[in-house]
Amino acid sequence: MSTPFTTLIDPSRSHRAKRAPRKLQWTAAGVTLSFVAVISGCGGGDSAPAVPPTAQATAESRCAAFLGRSFEGATITRATLVPASAAAPEYCIVRGEMPQDLDFDVRMPTEWNHRTVFRGGGGFDGYLDIGYISDPITSPIGSPDLATRGYATIATNHGHGMALSDGSFALDTEMLAEYAYLAVPRVLAPAKAILRERYGDSFATAKLVFEGCSGGGRQGLIQAQRFPDLFDGVIARAPANAFNPQFLWYQKIGKQLAKPGAALSPAKIKTIGDAVYAKCDGLDGLNDKIISRPDACQFDPVELACTGAETDSCLTPAQVESARTFYAPTSIANGRYVWPGFPAGGESAANWLSLSSLGDGYIKYMVAQNGSIDPLQLDPTQYVSRIDQLVSMIDAVNPDLSRFNAHGGKLILWTGQTDWKITPNNATNYYQSVVQANGGQAAADEFVEYYTAPGVNHCEGGTGADKVDLAGPMFEWLEKGVKPSTSTIVATQRTVAAGATPASRPLCKYPQYPKYVGGDANLASSFVCTTP
Ligand SMILES: [Ca+2]
């Protein structure tokens, strides 16, 4: 099963051509343009169209008219009308570049549904071209089928073109600031100018939503907290908004597993997972490999302590300590950086043994600013001033959303409950802090809803129903005032074994869970959202 953190990296694309070569490419592309377009493109600003769309303009000429021009500091380097295919109806893709290495694309369907989604990134971002996250046709992250349903979309590489797990961009202060919080507002200005030109007056009244998962969820919360007027709605899935504590937890896990005898083999992790499911799967009323009541699951790895010779079916004291470290809350530097614990469920080698590359990049390039150090040897308490600086730049934990609310903004939070990259308790804690800071439950219910997906890993995957459209419910909320929770939102399993039927489940608003009430266990209609 792929995850956004572990399988995205195509080594052959690592460190694409950097700034100087790209400028040459850019010039070369300009030469192929019409002379008028090049002149206009050099003028800067939002000048009159070089090739003004006319009443007779076709979708093709409207798309081509963007090439080589300048919008709000961005230069358009590509404008291509993509014909309708099985994957998507006809759309225009416009690619823009801004200094230093900030790229973005805007996809505009010829038959637009009057809705626009800015798709967030993930990991350490970069790689607009890889498509996995930014491309609504290929991405398994976020609301599905945006391209087939007529949504316009915006995406960016967040300021650099390095690999998703390569943190070395962070040695460049400007690139780090773009990654942290600047990229989205910077590219939104030209992107909106492009959309306005393509769709005319109807764009002015259309709603604009940001949706992202993981790093993209953090980016969404950055907008709601720091740029509350930019978006009408934000969908933040599994947000990496407590970014620094999260990565300090990765380091804590790495240090624990490196202790003598403390490593956990895939077989041992399977033993732990099997014990958890034997104990807790049925607590929600159905043995379906989905733990829908993690709150009711009490599990301590010491229950698996070896009583005789060590086998794959038991844990030594050092291994018990390692397993406990996974579940335990984290407190670094006397409580300066705290991170909640993890609920039981989803224990697997894929989930537990894949933290190191991003964690190492964080310690090396963001904290130490030195790529040659050993990440496990760094003592965070010796870097408090640097980490504080990173917290103020990157973390998005401010619960005060009063400006976003006053602007009419709506927020949907979502998390998988077997997410071992970002504990689901992180989203729960943030939601509860928002409720407390914004006038209590009734007041918060008017502009924020929080959903939890049992059995779903980080953004996708797991045994649960990981595929769910939240863009549709968000736009209904914004356009018609219909709260998402007043309808049944159905999630389905994205990937199933050959011959199996994908399970569907109602997506329940926190603190509810889908309770089995009888019938086909693969059908959402056999479940009712119930408060524990
Ligand atoms: Ca169950």
Residues whose N, C-alpha, C, O or C-beta is under 5 A from the ligand:
A	BS01	CA	D281 G282 D284 L286 N287 D288 K289 I290 I291 S292
